[in-house]
């Protein structure tokens, strides 16, 4: 089979493109030189290059708009990141201010408490640990025997009695609060001097945020809801006159001789951070 011979006049593409370019340039020059603005060359150029020019213009406009939108989007994103960083910084500063304010309020409460019980020598301590749960029924403070802390020393905070030290080490002490189930304190209704037994109860704290009292002799019916209850002078572990809380309910016992009820503690046993330890104690154990 005979092979088909290649064309003798095969012109390379680049040369063809150059030739067409030259022809176009010459045509444009002739049209301009002879002022053929209304002639056939101008008509042909308008037909051929007009749509192309409009397409190029449209594409250029579209690309310019897209570039402008993209730049605006980048600017907005950068501004958004800057604002987000500012918000995070302001949030951190606000949290720090709130923390400082909370600590300042705690220090003010301790200062007022120190003034209120100025007859007692006291030392401040931080709470560094606690039992599981919402309440500070048993917790650990950061001072111990090296700081003069001893078992049975009273602990106060907020506006009154927190509890008592029951175990101590060189650099720590454990405190049992008056809301613990095993806690019992001899209390006294301040306006009548009637004594009662104040007992801790986590169940009643969880339910109504109160603890109980019993064995109150109120034959004259003078004890009322809202009366203050303080530590009694008959207590052998707790110093006299420390505020425990306020009577919230009163019920007459079945023997018709005594009354029972509940007390709302004056201390916030859910948010203890700092306490004062009274650096003296009663000599006999309860």
C-alpha positions in Angstrom: 0.0 0.0 0.0 1.4 3.4 -1.0 1.7 6.0 1.7 0.0 9.3 1.1 2.6 12.0 0.6 2.7 14.9 2.9 1.6 18.3 1.6 4.5 20.4 0.3 2.9 23.6 1.5 2.4 22.8 5.2 2.8 26.2 6.9 3.7 26.2 10.7 1.0 27.7 12.9 3.2 30.4 14.4 4.0 31.8 10.9 0.3 31.7 10.0 -0.5 33.7 13.2 2.2 36.2 12.4 0.9 36.7 8.9 -2.6 37.3 10.1 -1.4 39.8 12.7 0.5 41.7 10.0 -2.5 41.7 7.7 -4.7 43.1 10.6 -2.2 45.8 11.4 -1.9 46.8 7.7 -5.7 46.9 7.4 -6.0 49.1 10.4 -3.3 51.4 9.2 -4.9 51.7 5.7 -8.3 52.3 7.2 -6.8 55.0 9.4 -4.6 56.6 6.7 -7.4 56.7 4.1 -10.1 57.7 6.7 -12.2 54.7 5.9 -14.2 54.9 9.1 -17.4 54.2 7.3 -15.9 51.8 4.8 -16.1 48.1 4.5 -12.9 47.5 6.5 -14.3 49.3 9.5 -17.5 47.3 9.1 -15.7 44.0 8.9 -13.6 45.0 12.0 -16.7 46.0 13.9 -18.4 42.7 13.1 -15.4 40.6 13.9 -13.8 42.4 16.8 -16.9 44.1 18.4 -18.3 41.1 20.1 -14.9 40.0 21.1 -14.2 43.4 22.7 -17.5 43.4 24.5 -16.8 39.9 25.8 -13.3 41.0 27.0 -14.8 44.0 28.7 -17.5 41.9 30.4 -14.9 39.4 31.5 -12.7 42.2 32.8 -15.6 43.8 34.7 -16.6 40.5 36.2 -13.0 39.7 37.3 -12.7 43.2 38.7 -15.9 42.9 40.7 -14.8 39.5 42.0 -11.4 40.8 43.0 -13.1 43.7 44.8 -15.5 41.4 46.6 -12.7 39.1 47.6 -10.7 42.0 49.0 -13.8 43.2 50.9 -14.3 39.7 52.2 -10.7 39.5 53.4 -11.0 42.9 55.1 -14.2 41.8 56.8 -12.6 38.5 58.0 -9.6 40.3 59.3 -11.7 42.8 61.1 -13.8 40.0 62.5 -10.7 38.2 63.8 -9.5 41.5 65.4 -12.9 42.0 67.1 -13.0 38.4 68.3 -9.5 38.9 69.8 -10.7 42.1 71.5 -13.8 40.3 72.9 -11.7 37.5 74.3 -9.3 40.0 75.9 -12.2 42.0 77.4 -13.8 38.7 78.6 -10.6 37.7 80.3 -10.3 41.1 81.9 -13.9 41.0 83.1 -13.4 37.6 84.6 -10.3 38.8 86.4 -12.2 41.8 87.7 -15.0 39.6 88.9 -12.5 37.3 90.6 -10.7 40.2 92.2 -14.1 41.6 93.4 -15.2 38.2 94.8 -11.9 37.8 96.7 -12.2 41.4 97.9 -15.7 40.8 99.2 -14.4 37.7 101.0 -11.6 39.7 102.6 -14.1 42.3 103.6 -16.3 39.7 105.2 -13.4 38.2 107.1 -12.3 41.7 108.2 -15.8 42.5 109.5 -16.0 39.1 111.1 -12.6 39.7 112.7 -13.9 43.0 114.1 -17.1 41.3 115.3 -15.2 38.7 117.3 -12.3 41.0 118.2 -12.0 39.3 121.7 -10.6 36.2 120.0 -7.1 35.8 118.5 -7.5 34.5 114.9 -5.6 33.5 111.8 -6.8 33.4 108.2 -6.5 30.2 106.1 -7.4 29.1 102.6 -9.5 26.1 101.8 -7.4 23.7 99.8 -9.6 20.5 99.6 -13.0 19.1 100.4 -15.1 16.0 100.3 -17.0 15.2 97.1 -20.4 16.9 96.7 -21.8 20.4 96.7 -21.3 21.2 100.3 -18.2 22.0 102.4 -19.2 19.6 105.2 -15.6 18.4 105.6 -12.7 20.3 104.2 -9.0 21.0 104.5 -7.2 24.3 105.1 -3.6 25.2 104.4 -2.5 25.7 108.0 -1.5 23.2 110.7 0.6 22.7 113.7 3.4 24.7 112.3 1.0 27.7 112.5 -0.3 26.9 115.9 -3.5 25.1 114.8 -4.9 22.5 117.2 -7.8 20.0 117.3 -11.1 21.5 118.6 -10.2 25.1 117.5 -13.3 26.9 116.2 -13.5 28.0 112.5 -15.6 30.9 111.3 -16.3 32.6 108.0 -18.9 34.8 106.3 -21.0 36.0 109.2 -20.6 33.2 111.7 -19.7 29.7 112.7 -18.3 27.2 110.1 -17.2 24.3 112.3 -14.4 22.8 114.3 -10.9 21.4 113.6 -10.9 17.6 114.1 -7.5 16.6 112.6 -4.3 18.5 112.1 -0.9 18.0 110.5 2.2 20.1 110.1 0.9 22.1 107.1 -2.9 21.4 107.0 -5.9 20.9 109.2 -9.2 19.2 108.6 -12.5 20.9 109.5 -15.9 19.4 110.2 -18.6 21.9 109.5 -21.9 22.3 111.5 -23.9 20.9 108.5 -22.2 17.5 108.7 -24.4 14.7 109.8 -22.2 13.9 112.8 -22.0 17.5 114.0 -23.8 18.7 117.1 -23.5 22.2 118.7 -25.2 23.6 121.8 -27.0 26.7 120.6 -28.8 29.5 122.3 -31.7 31.7 121.0 -30.2 35.1 121.3 -33.2 37.1 122.4 -34.5 34.6 125.1 -31.2 32.8 126.1 -33.0 29.4 125.7 -30.7 26.6 124.8 -31.1 23.9 122.1 -29.1 21.3 120.3 -28.2 22.1 116.7 -27.6 19.1 114.5 -26.1 18.9 111.1 -28.0 17.3 108.2 -26.9 17.1 104.6 -30.3 15.8 103.6 -32.0 18.9 104.9 -29.3 21.1 103.4 -29.9 19.5 100.0 -33.6 19.9 100.3 -34.1 23.3 102.0 -30.6 24.5 102.9 -31.3 24.3 106.6 -30.1 22.3 109.6 -32.1 21.1 112.6 -32.5 22.0 116.2 -34.1 20.2 119.1 -34.7 20.2 122.8 -35.6 23.9 122.9 -37.6 24.8 126.0 -39.8 27.8 125.1 -42.5 27.7 127.8 -43.2 31.4 127.4 -43.7 31.1 123.6 -41.1 33.8 122.9 -39.0 32.2 120.2 -40.1 33.1 116.7 -39.0 32.5 113.1 -36.1 34.8 112.3 -34.6 34.8 115.8 -30.8 34.5 115.8 -29.2 31.4 117.2 -25.6 31.6 118.6 -23.3 29.1 120.3 -24.2 28.6 123.9 -22.1 29.1 127.0 -22.8 25.5 128.0 -20.9 24.2 125.0 -17.6 22.9 125.9 -16.0 22.8 122.4 -17.4 26.0 120.9 -16.6 29.5 122.0 -19.7 31.4 123.3 -21.7 33.8 121.2 -20.7 32.9 117.6 -23.6 33.2 115.3 -24.9 29.9 113.9 -28.0 31.1 111.9 -31.6 32.1 112.1 -34.7 30.1 113.1 -36.7 29.2 109.9 -39.3 26.8 111.3 -40.6 25.8 114.8 -42.6 22.7 115.8 -43.9 21.7 119.2 -42.8 18.2 120.2 -45.2 15.5 121.2 -44.3 15.9 124.8 -45.5 19.5 124.8 -42.4 20.4 126.8 -39.8 21.1 124.1 -39.7 22.3 120.5 -37.8 21.4 117.4 -37.3 23.1 114.1 -34.8 24.2 111.5 -32.2 26.9 111.3 -30.9 28.6 108.1 -27.1 28.8 108.6 -25.5 32.2 108.2 -22.5 30.8 106.4 -22.5 29.9 102.7 -21.4 26.3 102.9 -21.4 26.0 99.1 -18.7 28.6 98.3 -16.1 28.5 101.1 -12.7 29.8 100.0 -11.2 31.5 103.1 -11.8 31.0 106.8 -10.7 32.3 110.2 -9.4 29.9 112.8 -9.9 31.1 116.4 -6.5 30.5 118.0 -7.8 29.4 121.4 -10.2 26.7 122.6 -12.2 25.6 125.5 -10.3 23.4 127.9 -12.7 20.5 128.2 -14.0 18.3 125.4 -17.7 18.1 124.6 
